[in-house]
Amino acid sequence: MPEFDWRSPDSYMSLQDAKITDIAWECLRRNADYRREYDAMIADSPTGEVTDEFRRRWGICFRP
């Protein structure tokens, strides 16, 4: 993986065409609390599915 320099505009070129949801996901998946809760929820789930409560808590509810 190439080194990322947050001060370099070139490091952000891949985000130029990103949708806001893509950027939001990148921020959320780096959140330690989110990752910890996700791992615990999946470990406790017999089906391995994300619950509606979890989606609401983290703001990842989507309209049909």
N, C-alpha and C positions, 0 to 999 in steps of 0.2 A: 504494500500500500504506500503510495507516495506521501511524503511529509506535507502536512497542511500548515500553511502560514496564514493565520487569520488577518494579518496586516496586508497581505498581497491581494489586489483585485483579481489576479489570475486564479486564485484559489476559489473564487466564487463564480467563475464562469459557468460551471455546471448548474448553478441555481438560477441562471438568467431566465430560463424558460420554465422553471418550476412553478407548480400551482401552489396556492396558499396552503392547501391541505397537505402537500408534500413537505413543506417547510414545518408545518405544525407537527407532523408525524416525526420528523427528525428531532425536534425539540423534545417531544414527549418520550420517545424511546430512549433518550439519554437521561431521563429523570430517574434517579435511584429509587425513589419511593414507588413510582409506577412499576418499575421492573420487579421490585421486591413483592409488591401486591399481586402482580400478574403471575409470578412464579408460584406464590402461595396458593392463589386461586386455582391455577391449572393442576397443581399437585393434589388439591383437595377435590377436584372435579372428576367424577367417574367417567365422563365423556370427553373431558379435555376441552370443553367449550367455554367461551367467555360469557359471563352472565350479563343480563341487562343492567343489574345494579352496578356492576363494575364499569360498564360502558357509560352509564350516566355519571358516575362519580368522576371519571376521567374525561368526560366531555367528548366521547367518541361515539355518540349516537348519530345515526345517519337516517335521513328521510328515505322512505321507500321510493 
